[in-house]
Amino acid sequence: MEILNNPLFGLTISFLAFEIGKYLFKKTNFPLFNPLLIGSALVIGFLYFFSIPLEYFAKGGDMIEFFLIPGTVLLAVPLYKQLPLLKKYYVPILVGGLVGAITTITSTIVLSKILGIDKLLLISFIPKSITTPIGMEVSKTLGGIQAITIFSIVLTGICGNIFAVGVCKFFKVKHPVAKGVAIGISSHAGGTTKAMEMGEVEGAMSALSIVVAGVMTLLLTGIIKNFVLIYL
């Protein structure tokens, strides 16, 4: 029991699960074997099989969460390298961020209403397309369930990582800036890791779009809250 009380317990099984996911993805190169998806499934399965309370895992998990914000800030490095490109395309990037934020929020509300999802879950899903540190604050402001918000954010990032290349090909999106903006706005850091594999420009624009989408969503939070409370 002392081992479970140690924060290293949560950290250790998280890193081991992620490394197993990386190994499987490297060996198979199968999109659904995304390391984050496999790692999450392994951790959940391990805790469930051995009936380990979530509180024990969270002691180490909270330490990982602590590094989310500085990890997000590090995305500024590839952005700095593409500063001339940013200055050239700042208008489509800002417009794309605003349109993307409105689209993701609107689609979430519409689909939730069609599927009959509870209002509390609905507002917890709204920040699903922005990075976790910002999404948690938006969820808190709206009165959502932060655990559900984090789950939806992770799932969105995994989907972006898996399907980004295919979606760009299907819709014939060829410009590297357009690819990066679309991926970053729709699937935050999870998609950005795939954008970085696609190219340095795509990665830099995707990293910038994470910030733009987060800021736009924050600015819209007050409107969203009033709309949900009054009309839903």
Secondary structure as UniProt FT lines:
FT   HELIX           2..5
FT   HELIX           7..28
FT   HELIX           31..33
FT   HELIX           35..49
FT   TURN            50..51
FT   HELIX           54..66
FT   HELIX           68..73
FT   TURN            74..75
FT   HELIX           76..81
FT   HELIX           83..88
FT   HELIX           90..115
FT   HELIX           119..125
FT   HELIX           126..129
FT   HELIX           132..142
FT   HELIX           146..170
FT   TURN            171..172
FT   HELIX           176..198
FT   HELIX           200..231
//
